[in-house]
């Protein structure tokens, strides 16, 4: 890897400008079936680290003509130069680094499962008994009661200034109009393509079906910057700061990309040898979500949406519910996570020559250290009916709903 460089040539070790290490920390061997095909393998844990430093310079120190050595300057300390513990001693158990991935397998099964309902008509009809209010209906016609057209702008302004009304209107949009419009669009799209969906469902009967789904893909970028009236800010090997007149700009940019996806193979057998009218009617109803299932009951239970934020109960109930694909079997399923973290630390440094002859020469340098940290994980997805908590933090959308709930109940002043 990359050892800490020496500060001057008085030290025996010379500075190292780059290094890398790769390790396969866990895997399961593949094996052949009797038909000659491969099993596909099991768990996988790969960790790669690469560190590169650019902009190394030598700064001679010759005050009054006396050769006191050369400082080898380079390598920005804002980047971690050390070897990860799991690469040194494999101290991170496979179960620890893959924590939470089994829940992703449950979600993936729900999304890849053949025969899943394309719309929720039964839930739509149940929730239609409480038709969402028109926007600002409560404010205009029940509370503020504008007497004429000229009063409406004043009523709207007062409504905007009232945070309780804003919370109610936001919830009316999120839980009223947004699901209503979304359900109508899903049912319309399915109505236009229902014959193709039924034909494909029957065409894939008895065949191996390969599915792939991206579960999460997120990129986070952070950057910090600082400016100093001294050179070599956070640069390794810099000489003691005496006699310098200069400045430096120091920045650290970290970019983390996480992608999680799943791949599976299914096979199912329909009971009917030819598409009968009974099968067609039943499958049509199941694709529209008209038949009552445990999933339908769960979706209409109050606050089930909030429980699903912190657990995978909704996905498990959906996987337990019947759909249009009879006698479904999952031949294999794998869930993968790929994490790439890139950190770049940079220092733009300058100082003028010292007034003392040979003390410090003028220098203008750019020092950059980059660390690429890559982790690849793969697990067999396991049971699609496994309950588990969801430990991810709330998204901005979820936090906004909770804030609106508090505002609409007068909890936020």
HELIX and SHEET records of a PDB file:
HELIX    1   1 UNK A   63  UNK A   65  5                                   3    
HELIX    2   2 UNK A   85  UNK A   89  1                                   5    
HELIX    3   3 UNK A   94  UNK A   97  1                                   4    
HELIX    4   4 UNK A  101  UNK A  112  1                                  12    
HELIX    5   5 UNK A  121  UNK A  127  1                                   7    
HELIX    6   6 UNK A  137  UNK A  138  1                                   2    
HELIX    7   7 UNK A  139  UNK A  144  3                                   6    
HELIX    8   8 UNK A  149  UNK A  151  5                                   3    
HELIX    9   9 UNK A  152  UNK A  161  1                                  10    
HELIX   10  10 UNK A  163  UNK A  172  1                                  10    
HELIX   11  11 UNK A  173  UNK A  177  3                                   5    
HELIX   12  12 UNK A  178  UNK A  203  1                                  26    
HELIX   13  13 UNK A  277  UNK A  288  1                                  12    
HELIX   14  14 UNK A  294  UNK A  300  1                                   7    
HELIX   15  15 UNK A  304  UNK A  310  1                                   7    
HELIX   16  16 UNK A  313  UNK A  320  1                                   8    
HELIX   17  17 UNK A  396  UNK A  408  1                                  13    
SHEET    1   A 6 UNK A  18  UNK A  27  0                                        
SHEET    2   A 6 UNK A  44  UNK A  54 -1                                        
SHEET    3   A 6 UNK A 363  UNK A 380 -1                                        
SHEET    4   A 6 UNK A 329  UNK A 351 -1                                        
SHEET    5   A 6 UNK A 246  UNK A 267 -1                                        
SHEET    6   A 6 UNK A 209  UNK A 228 -1                                        
SHEET    1   B 2 UNK A  57  UNK A  60  0                                        
SHEET    2   B 2 UNK A  70  UNK A  73 -1                                        
END                                                                             
